[in-house]
Amino acid sequence: MKTFKIPNYPNLEFMFNTNTYANNKNTYVGITCIENGIPEPYSDLTVNLCIKLESNQAFIDINNNERPLIKYLADNGFIYYMGIDCPSGFVMYPLFELNIEKINEYGGKI
């Protein structure tokens, strides 16, 4: 299984895990960190705003993920900003198209 590295953490490897949210079957993408061969949950990349989306779309959790991580994923073709934002609480969550094929190469299978 392939892993990826992000510039902020050059000594760590990361992979995706995917699933669907129970209430509306929107796509969930999580990130797992692998340090010294041990996988541990790192973050929930997506957030579920209860708006039904296509399986290759998701709102990205910019409230709990570092901007360099999101930029890395966008710059490397994992996600593509669609120009739409949705408010929830005090945060405007951006809608991204997910490159499911590429994400699945690095761990997760929807």
Stockholm file with secondary structure:
# STOCKHOLM 1.0

chainA/1-110         MKTFKIPNYPNLEFMFNTNTYANNKNTYVGITCIENGIPEPYSDLTVNLCIKLESNQAFIDINNNERPLIKYLADNGFIYYMGIDCPSGFVMYPLFELNIEKINEYGGKI
#=GR chainA/1-110 SS CCCEEETTEEEEEEEEEEEECTTTCCEEEEEEEEETTEEEEEEECEECCSCCCCTTEEEECTTTSCHHHHHHHHHTTSEEEEEEEEEETTEEEEEEEECHHHHHHTTCCC
#=GC SS_cons         CCCEEETTEEEEEEEEEEEECTTTCCEEEEEEEEETTEEEEEEECEECCSCCCCTTEEEECTTTSCHHHHHHHHHTTSEEEEEEEEEETTEEEEEEEECHHHHHHTTCCC
//
